[in-house]
Amino acid sequence: MNKKPNEDRVAFLEEQVNDYMKKLLVDSPYLVLMYFEKQVKRYSTMLEQGIAFPASVEITLQHLIEHYSSLISLLKEYIHVQIKAEKNSSGDYMT
């Protein structure tokens, strides 16, 4: 009964992840996840170093960190759904 919203969410996640894989020219959601995690770490480090950036640059870096962090959450959710689907399809689950 409640499968439709869940199926829509999975389709949305899959579409987003496939789009990022195409843009980054990679063939695995894990590589996309690694890319965004690396970018968040890079930008966070830049802000933590105490370098005096113009306000516009600092705001942009903060925005990128927030945006990439939300993408990391999306990717982790997608990977979790995929792993769960693989386990269910292989019979490694308890009924």
C-alpha positions in Angstrom: 0.0 0.0 0.0 2.7 2.4 1.0 5.2 1.2 -1.6 4.6 3.9 -4.2 6.3 6.8 -2.3 9.2 4.4 -1.5 9.5 3.4 -5.1 9.4 7.0 -6.2 12.2 7.8 -3.7 14.3 5.0 -5.0 13.8 6.1 -8.6 14.7 9.6 -7.6 17.9 8.5 -5.9 18.9 6.3 -8.8 18.3 9.1 -11.3 20.4 11.5 -9.2 23.2 9.1 -8.6 23.4 8.1 -12.3 23.5 11.7 -13.3 26.5 12.4 -10.9 28.2 9.2 -12.2 27.9 10.5 -15.8 29.1 14.0 -14.9 32.1 12.7 -12.9 32.8 10.0 -15.5 32.8 7.2 -13.0 31.0 3.9 -12.9 30.3 3.5 -9.2 28.2 5.4 -6.6 31.1 4.8 -4.2 33.4 6.9 -6.3 30.9 9.7 -6.4 30.6 9.5 -2.6 34.4 9.6 -2.3 34.5 12.7 -4.6 32.0 14.7 -2.5 33.5 13.6 0.8 36.9 14.8 -0.5 35.5 18.1 -1.6 33.8 18.7 1.8 37.0 17.9 3.6 39.0 20.2 1.2 36.6 23.2 1.6 36.3 22.7 5.4 40.1 22.6 5.7 40.3 25.9 3.7 37.9 27.6 6.1 39.5 26.1 9.2 43.0 27.3 8.3 42.0 30.9 9.2 43.0 32.4 5.9 41.3 35.7 5.3 38.9 35.1 2.4 36.6 37.7 1.0 33.1 37.3 2.5 31.7 36.1 -0.9 34.3 33.4 -1.1 33.7 32.3 2.5 29.9 32.2 1.9 30.4 30.2 -1.3 32.6 27.7 0.4 30.0 27.3 3.2 27.3 26.8 0.7 29.3 24.2 -1.2 30.0 22.3 2.1 26.3 22.3 2.9 25.3 21.2 -0.6 27.9 18.5 -0.9 27.0 17.2 2.6 23.4 16.8 1.5 24.6 15.0 -1.6 26.7 12.7 0.6 23.5 11.9 2.6 21.7 11.2 -0.7 24.4 8.9 -1.9 24.6 7.0 1.4 20.9 6.5 1.3 21.1 5.2 -2.3 23.9 2.8 -1.5 22.0 1.6 1.6 18.9 0.9 -0.6 21.0 -0.9 -3.2 22.8 -3.1 -0.6 19.4 -3.9 1.0 17.9 -4.8 -2.4 20.9 -7.0 -3.3 20.6 -8.9 0.0 16.8 -9.4 -0.5 17.3 -10.6 -4.1 20.1 -13.1 -3.1 18.0 -14.8 -0.4 20.2 -13.6 2.4 17.3 -12.4 4.5 15.0 -13.8 7.1 11.3 -14.0 6.4 
